[in-house]
Amino acid sequence: MMETLVKGRGPVLDHEKLDVYHIAIEFVMLSDGIIEHIPRGRGYLSDQLQRAALSISLNIAEGAGVYAIDEKVRFYRMAKRSATECAGILDVCQKLQLLDEQKYVKGRELIVRIVSILVKMAKAKKIVGKGGQRNRQRHGIIVSKEV
């Protein structure tokens, strides 16, 4: 078994090997910057964006740690739903002129990447089942070897 290290922290967990997890973390960081600029009277948007953004990465991590294929797919689908929720929140914030165009575009790009990967992962898990690393790679699932 090849052991992968996270920059001086030791062995990695399954979710840390997934590119989509790192993209989701990048989105959490971006959304945190967006939330800082949302006015107090729009706290409902801040709260919803914060919870939905965090839910993406947490569901990916939880799904990666599960052995049963159906459970993995369920968590990846929940992460996808949270990602599309974030897209909706970004749209609302943009229409209300609460975020600049650059952050809106960057957020949308990250969400589209996350959703695309999660859809492929859910489909591949159904197709190849356990132990099908080679087949998952053939279906476009990118798994990092090092972080």
C-alpha positions as CSV (number, residue, x, y, z in Angstrom):
1,M,0.0,0.0,0.0
2,M,1.4,3.3,-1.1
3,E,1.3,5.9,1.7
4,T,0.7,9.5,0.7
5,L,1.7,12.4,2.9
6,V,0.1,15.8,3.4
7,K,2.9,18.3,3.5
8,G,4.6,17.2,6.7
9,R,1.5,16.0,8.5
10,G,1.8,12.3,7.9
11,P,-0.5,9.9,6.2
12,V,-3.6,11.3,4.5
13,L,-7.2,10.3,4.8
14,D,-9.3,9.1,1.9
15,H,-11.0,12.4,1.3
16,E,-7.7,14.3,1.2
17,K,-6.8,12.3,-1.9
18,L,-9.8,13.7,-3.8
19,D,-9.3,16.8,-6.0
20,V,-13.0,17.7,-5.5
21,Y,-12.4,17.9,-1.8
22,H,-9.7,20.5,-2.3
23,I,-11.8,22.4,-4.8
24,A,-14.6,22.4,-2.2
25,I,-12.3,23.8,0.5
26,E,-11.2,26.5,-2.0
27,F,-14.9,27.4,-2.4
28,V,-15.3,27.6,1.4
29,M,-12.5,30.1,1.5
30,L,-14.0,32.1,-1.3
31,S,-17.4,32.1,0.3
32,D,-15.9,33.3,3.6
33,G,-14.6,36.3,1.7
34,I,-18.0,36.9,0.1
35,I,-19.7,36.6,3.5
36,E,-17.4,39.3,5.0
37,H,-18.9,41.9,2.6
38,I,-22.6,41.0,2.9
39,P,-24.4,43.7,4.9
40,R,-25.8,42.9,8.4
41,G,-29.4,43.2,7.1
42,R,-28.7,40.2,4.8
43,G,-27.5,37.9,7.4
44,Y,-29.8,35.1,6.2
45,L,-27.7,35.0,3.0
46,S,-24.5,34.8,4.9
47,D,-25.7,32.1,7.2
48,Q,-27.1,30.0,4.3
49,L,-24.0,30.4,2.1
50,Q,-21.7,29.5,5.0
51,R,-23.6,26.3,5.9
52,A,-24.1,25.2,2.3
53,A,-20.5,25.8,1.4
54,L,-19.2,23.9,4.4
55,S,-21.7,21.1,3.8
56,I,-20.1,20.4,0.4
57,S,-16.7,19.6,1.8
58,L,-18.0,17.8,4.8
59,N,-20.2,15.5,2.8
60,I,-17.4,14.7,0.4
61,A,-15.2,13.8,3.4
62,E,-17.9,11.7,5.0
63,G,-18.6,9.9,1.7
64,A,-15.0,9.1,1.1
65,G,-14.8,7.5,4.5
66,V,-17.6,5.1,3.9
67,Y,-17.1,1.6,2.5
68,A,-20.6,0.9,1.2
69,I,-21.0,2.1,-2.4
70,D,-24.6,3.2,-2.0
71,E,-23.7,5.3,1.1
72,K,-20.7,6.9,-0.8
73,V,-23.1,7.8,-3.6
74,R,-25.6,9.2,-1.2
75,F,-23.0,11.5,0.4
76,Y,-21.7,12.6,-2.9
77,R,-25.2,13.4,-4.1
78,M,-25.8,15.5,-0.9
79,A,-22.6,17.4,-1.6
80,K,-23.8,18.1,-5.1
81,R,-27.1,19.4,-3.8
82,S,-25.3,21.7,-1.4
83,A,-23.1,22.9,-4.3
84,T,-26.2,23.8,-6.4
85,E,-27.6,25.5,-3.4
86,C,-24.5,27.7,-3.2
87,A,-24.9,28.5,-6.9
88,G,-28.4,29.8,-6.2
89,I,-27.2,31.9,-3.3
90,L,-24.4,33.4,-5.5
91,D,-27.1,34.2,-8.1
92,V,-29.2,36.0,-5.4
93,C,-26.2,37.9,-4.1
94,Q,-25.3,39.0,-7.6
95,K,-28.8,40.2,-8.4
96,L,-28.9,42.1,-5.1
97,Q,-25.4,43.6,-6.0
98,L,-23.9,42.2,-2.8
99,L,-20.7,40.8,-4.5
100,D,-18.5,41.9,-7.2
101,E,-18.4,40.2,-10.6
102,Q,-15.0,38.7,-10.2
103,K,-16.0,36.8,-7.0
104,Y,-19.3,35.7,-8.6
105,V,-17.5,34.3,-11.7
106,K,-14.8,32.6,-9.6
107,G,-17.5,31.1,-7.3
108,R,-19.5,29.8,-10.3
109,E,-16.4,28.3,-11.8
110,L,-15.6,26.4,-8.6
111,I,-19.2,25.2,-8.2
112,V,-19.4,24.0,-11.8
113,R,-16.2,22.0,-11.3
114,I,-17.4,20.5,-8.0
115,V,-20.8,19.5,-9.4
116,S,-19.3,18.0,-12.6
117,I,-16.8,15.9,-10.6
118,L,-19.4,14.8,-8.0
119,V,-21.8,13.7,-10.8
120,K,-19.0,11.6,-12.4
121,M,-18.1,10.2,-9.0
122,A,-21.6,9.2,-8.2
123,K,-22.1,7.6,-11.6
124,A,-18.7,5.8,-11.5
125,K,-19.4,4.4,-8.1
126,K,-22.6,2.9,-9.4
127,I,-20.9,1.6,-12.5
128,V,-17.8,0.0,-11.1
129,G,-18.5,-0.7,-7.5
130,K,-15.7,-1.6,-5.0
131,G,-12.1,-1.9,-6.1
132,G,-12.6,-0.3,-9.5
133,Q,-9.9,2.3,-9.3
134,R,-8.8,1.7,-12.9
135,N,-12.4,1.9,-14.1
136,R,-13.1,5.1,-12.1
137,Q,-10.1,6.7,-13.8
138,R,-11.4,5.7,-17.1
139,H,-14.7,7.4,-16.3
140,G,-12.9,10.7,-15.5
141,I,-12.6,10.6,-11.7
142,I,-9.4,12.2,-10.8
143,V,-7.7,11.0,-7.6
144,S,-4.7,12.8,-6.4
145,K,-1.6,10.8,-5.4
146,E,-0.1,13.5,-3.4
147,V,-1.5,16.6,-1.7
